[in-house]
Amino acid sequence: MKRLSLLIKPASSLCNMRCRYCFYYDIGGHRQTRSYGIMNSRTMKRIIGNVYKDLDGRDEVTFAFQGGEPSLAGLDWFREFTETAASHTNLRGKDVKVHYALQTNGLLIDDPWASFLKEHDFLVGLSIDGGKKFHDKNRPGAAGEGTFDLCIQSKKLLEKYKVEYNILCVLTNELAAEPDKVWRFIKEEKISFIQFIPCLEGLDEQNAPAFALRPAKFASFYSRLYYRWMEELENGSYISVKLFDDTANFFFRGLPAACGIDGRCHPQYVVEADGSTYPCDFYVLDNYNTGNLKDHTLRELFDTGTMRAFLEERRELPELCLSCAYLKMCNGGCKRMRTVMYYGAGGTVCGYKTFLDKCLKPLGYTVRKHFS
């Protein structure tokens, strides 16, 4: 039984926000074509058809949608996508289990959207940055207006329709200095699932902007947040913080649930609005284009030289890594995250090692006590 996953960008890099730290806006600026616009119906149908060529009965496929802002493609576009996928799923011999996910800024979510997301069991990642002050500063709308209140309304709408969701919070250097305020936000908004996404610097920036996360701030944030999280757990309330979940699964269950946590690039299928595919969301660049899903199957794209070169790419690690007790597990971590949460540009401090030194042993105790 196969399990395939695709990350589709139906609106390319188009967005109705102007986030200060948007990594995909930066990526678009490094391509010959910044935005491929909205994926047309013909491309959509050919992509779905080619995905199903690699699927058999009882296989599973996850269609995840991201941007830019994917909801700009429109609700009718998503209805057509799910209807097309269902028509393939119902074909003889294609009894495939389909899962859907959507990462959104929430600005366009209204009752029809929420009803649709519930009907098709979407898992929604809703982007909100740890409180109104931080959110409105870094995530303004197209006219520069604050968007926090609108995003909270979208959150409440998802709750009203019982749509499964988690909160995606970009961890900037500034936000990382305020773990207590972040925890207060989590508690006040009754958040059960949250993922902190390290704020990246641009691909070719020599001097990182002030908001880009640094390894030492990464370590101090998670080290302090861990004890808030553990205290909450001891009081009988479990809140899923993705890094804690991923670290526990990896070190105590041998499950590398997060790409790059073991220092290896795992194959991804990131699909732009024109059907072109790439091996990683951080590298949707012209020189990493593995082909077009309109014209090839996923298996054919996996076998390209570009995909193999990306997965086999080797990198030299600093002395800090070579002498690290966690090297055999971590292998230097995700290469795109190296300057924000691992060994940094100078190779003098590793944020993840510092966090593990402080929290891995108590995390193991917590796992044995509460989850064995």
C-alpha positions in Angstrom: 0.0 0.0 0.0 1.4 3.4 -1.1 1.0 6.7 0.6 1.7 9.7 -1.6 1.6 13.4 -0.7 1.6 16.5 -2.9 1.9 20.1 -2.0 0.0 22.1 -4.7 0.2 25.9 -5.2 -3.1 26.6 -7.1 -2.5 30.4 -6.9 1.3 30.3 -7.2 2.9 33.1 -5.2 -0.2 35.4 -5.4 -1.3 36.6 -2.0 -3.7 39.1 -0.3 -1.2 39.8 2.5 2.2 41.5 2.5 4.0 39.6 5.2 7.4 41.1 6.0 9.2 37.8 6.1 7.5 35.8 3.3 10.0 33.2 2.1 7.9 32.4 -1.0 7.9 36.0 -2.2 11.7 35.8 -1.9 11.7 32.5 -3.9 9.6 34.1 -6.7 12.1 36.9 -7.1 14.8 34.3 -7.8 12.9 32.7 -10.7 12.4 33.7 -14.3 8.7 33.7 -13.6 7.7 35.2 -10.2 4.1 33.9 -10.3 2.4 31.4 -12.5 -1.1 32.8 -11.7 -4.1 30.6 -11.0 -3.9 26.9 -12.1 -6.3 26.4 -15.0 -8.8 23.6 -15.1 -7.0 21.7 -17.9 -3.7 21.6 -15.9 -5.6 20.6 -12.7 -7.3 17.6 -14.4 -4.1 16.4 -16.1 -2.2 16.6 -12.8 -4.9 14.6 -11.0 -5.0 12.0 -13.8 -1.2 11.5 -13.7 -1.2 11.1 -10.0 -3.8 8.3 -10.2 -1.7 6.5 -12.7 0.7 5.6 -9.9 -2.1 4.6 -7.5 -3.7 1.3 -6.9 -6.6 0.1 -4.8 -6.3 0.8 -1.0 -3.5 3.4 -1.7 -3.7 6.8 0.0 -2.9 10.2 -1.4 -2.8 13.6 0.4 -3.5 16.7 -1.6 -2.2 19.7 0.4 -2.7 23.2 -0.8 -0.4 26.1 -0.1 0.8 29.4 -1.6 1.1 32.3 -1.7 -2.5 32.2 -0.6 -4.2 29.1 -2.1 -7.8 30.3 -1.4 -7.3 33.0 -4.1 -7.9 30.2 -6.6 -11.5 30.4 -5.5 -14.0 28.0 -3.9 -15.3 26.8 -7.3 -11.7 25.8 -8.2 -11.5 23.6 -5.1 -14.9 22.2 -5.7 -13.8 21.2 -9.2 -10.6 19.6 -7.8 -12.4 17.5 -5.2 -15.0 16.4 -7.7 -12.3 15.4 -10.3 -10.4 13.5 -7.6 -13.6 11.7 -6.5 -14.3 10.7 -10.1 -10.9 9.0 -10.3 -11.2 7.5 -6.9 -14.5 5.8 -7.9 -13.1 4.3 -11.0 -12.8 0.5 -11.0 -9.6 -0.6 -9.3 -8.9 2.9 -7.9 -10.5 2.6 -4.4 -8.0 5.2 -3.1 -8.3 7.0 0.2 -8.0 10.8 -0.4 -6.9 13.3 2.3 -7.0 17.1 2.0 -5.1 19.8 3.7 -5.0 23.6 3.3 -2.6 26.2 4.6 -4.2 29.6 4.6 -4.0 33.1 6.1 -7.7 32.9 6.6 -8.8 36.2 5.1 -11.2 34.7 2.6 -12.7 32.0 4.9 -16.4 32.5 5.2 -19.4 30.2 5.8 -19.4 28.6 2.4 -15.7 28.0 2.6 -15.9 26.5 6.2 -18.8 24.3 5.1 -16.8 23.0 2.2 -13.7 22.3 4.3 -15.8 20.3 6.7 -17.6 18.4 4.0 -14.3 17.2 2.6 -12.5 16.7 6.0 -9.8 19.2 5.3 -7.0 19.7 7.8 -6.5 23.4 7.9 -3.3 25.1 8.9 -4.3 28.7 9.9 -1.5 31.2 10.1 -1.6 33.4 13.2 1.5 34.9 14.8 1.3 34.6 18.6 -0.8 37.6 19.5 -2.1 40.8 17.9 1.0 42.9 18.4 3.3 40.5 16.7 0.8 39.4 14.0 -0.2 42.9 12.9 3.4 44.1 12.7 4.5 41.2 10.4 1.4 40.1 8.6 -0.4 43.2 7.2 -3.0 43.1 4.5 -2.5 44.4 1.0 -3.2 48.0 2.1 -1.0 47.7 5.2 -3.9 47.1 7.6 -3.7 44.7 10.5 -5.2 41.3 9.9 -5.2 39.7 13.4 -8.8 40.2 14.2 -9.9 38.8 10.8 -7.8 35.7 11.3 -9.3 35.2 14.8 -12.7 35.4 13.2 -11.7 32.7 10.7 -10.5 30.6 13.5 -13.9 30.9 15.3 -15.6 30.0 12.0 -13.6 26.8 11.6 -14.5 25.9 15.2 -18.2 26.6 14.5 -18.2 24.2 11.6 -16.0 21.7 13.5 -13.2 21.9 10.9 -10.0 20.3 12.1 -7.2 22.9 12.2 -3.9 23.8 13.7 -2.2 27.1 14.1 0.9 28.0 12.2 3.0 30.7 13.8 6.2 32.1 12.2 8.9 32.2 14.9 10.8 35.5 14.4 13.7 36.6 16.5 11.4 39.1 18.2 8.7 36.5 19.0 11.3 34.0 20.2 12.2 36.4 23.0 8.6 36.2 24.4 7.8 32.6 25.1 5.5 33.6 28.1 3.5 35.9 25.9 3.2 33.2 23.2 2.0 30.7 25.8 -0.5 33.2 27.1 -1.8 33.5 23.5 -2.1 29.7 23.2 -4.0 29.5 26.4 -6.3 32.5 25.8 -7.3 31.2 22.3 -7.6 27.6 23.5 -5.3 26.3 20.9 -4.7 22.6 20.9 -2.3 22.2 18.0 0.5 24.7 17.1 3.5 24.6 14.8 6.2 27.3 15.0 7.8 27.9 11.6 11.4 29.3 11.9 11.6 32.6 10.1 14.2 32.3 7.3 16.5 34.9 5.8 16.4 35.4 2.1 18.2 33.0 -0.2 21.1 35.4 -1.0 21.1 37.8 1.9 24.6 38.4 3.3 23.2 40.2 6.4 20.1 38.5 7.7 17.1 40.9 8.5 16.4 41.5 12.2 13.3 39.3 12.2 15.1 36.2 10.9 15.5 33.6 13.6 18.9 32.9 15.1 19.9 29.5 16.7 20.4 30.9 20.2 17.0 32.5 20.2 15.5 29.2 18.9 17.1 27.4 21.8 16.0 29.8 24.5 12.4 30.0 23.2 11.8 26.2 23.1 13.7 25.5 26.3 11.5 28.0 28.2 8.3 26.9 26.3 9.0 23.3 27.2 8.5 23.8 30.9 5.2 25.7 30.3 4.1 22.8 28.1 5.1 20.1 30.6 3.4 22.0 33.5 0.2 22.1 31.4 0.5 18.3 30.7 1.0 17.6 34.4 -2.2 19.4 35.0 -4.0 17.0 32.6 -4.1 19.2 29.5 -2.1 18.2 26.4 -1.3 20.8 23.9 0.5 19.6 20.7 3.6 21.7 20.0 5.0 20.2 16.8 8.7 20.4 17.6 8.1 18.6 20.9 6.0 15.9 19.1 8.6 15.5 16.3 11.5 15.3 18.7 9.8 12.7 20.9 8.8 10.6 17.9 12.2 10.7 16.4 14.4 10.1 19.5 12.1 7.8 21.4 10.2 6.0 18.7 12.6 6.2 15.7 10.0 8.0 13.6 11.4 10.9 11.6 8.0 12.6 11.3 9.5 16.0 10.1 11.4 16.3 6.9 15.0 17.1 7.6 15.0 16.2 11.2 17.5 13.4 10.4 19.6 15.6 8.2 18.4 14.0 5.0 16.2 15.5 2.3 13.2 13.3 1.7 11.4 13.4 -1.7 8.6 15.9 -1.9 6.3 16.8 -4.8 5.7 20.5 -4.8 3.5 21.5 -7.7 3.4 25.0 -9.0 0.3 26.4 -10.8 1.6 25.6 -14.2 2.2 21.9 -13.2 6.0 22.2 -12.8 7.3 20.1 -9.9 10.1 20.6 -7.4 11.7 18.4 -4.6 11.2 20.9 -1.7 9.1 23.9 -0.9 12.2 25.8 0.1 13.7 25.2 -3.4 10.9 26.0 -5.9 13.6 27.5 -8.2 14.2 27.0 -11.9 17.3 24.9 -11.5 15.4 22.5 -9.2 12.6 21.9 -11.7 12.1 18.1 -12.0 9.6 18.3 -14.8 5.9 18.9 -15.3 3.1 16.7 -13.7 0.9 17.5 -16.7 3.2 15.4 -18.8 4.7 12.9 -16.4 3.7 10.6 -13.6 5.1 11.0 -10.1 7.2 7.9 -10.5 8.8 9.4 -13.7 9.5 12.7 -11.9 11.1 10.9 -9.0 13.5 9.2 -11.4 14.8 12.4 -12.9 18.5 13.4 -12.5 17.4 16.7 -10.8 15.5 14.8 -8.1 18.3 12.4 -7.5 20.9 15.1 -7.4 18.8 17.1 -4.8 18.3 14.0 -2.6 22.0 13.0 -2.8 23.5 16.4 -2.4 26.2 16.3 0.2 27.4 19.2 2.4 30.3 19.8 4.7 29.4 20.2 8.4 31.3 22.4 10.9 33.4 21.0 13.7 30.5 21.8 16.0 28.5 19.1 14.3 31.3 16.5 14.0 31.9 16.5 17.8 28.2 16.5 18.7 26.6 13.7 20.6 23.5 13.9 18.5 25.3 13.7 15.1 24.2 10.2 14.2 20.6 11.2 14.7 20.6 14.8 13.4 23.3 14.8 10.7 23.3 18.5 10.7 19.5 18.9 10.3 17.6 20.5 7.4 20.0 22.3 5.1 17.6 25.3 4.7 17.2 25.6 8.4 20.9 25.5 9.3 21.3 29.2 9.9 18.1 29.7 12.0 17.9 26.7 14.3 21.0 24.6 13.8 24.7 25.6 13.7 24.3 29.1 12.2 26.5 30.9 9.7 29.6 30.9 12.0 29.2 27.3 13.3 29.7 28.4 16.9 26.4 27.5 18.5 23.7 25.0 17.5 20.2 25.9 18.7 18.8 22.4 18.4 21.7 20.9 20.3 21.3 23.5 23.1 17.6 22.6 23.2 18.3 18.9 23.3 20.9 19.3 26.0 18.3 21.0 28.2 15.1 19.2 27.3 15.7 15.8 25.8 16.1 13.9 29.0 13.0 15.4 30.7 11.1 14.9 27.4 11.9 11.2 27.5 10.6 11.1 31.1 7.4 12.9 30.0 6.9 10.5 27.1 7.3 7.4 29.3 5.0 8.8 32.0 2.2 10.1 29.8 2.4 8.3 26.5 3.6 4.8 27.1 
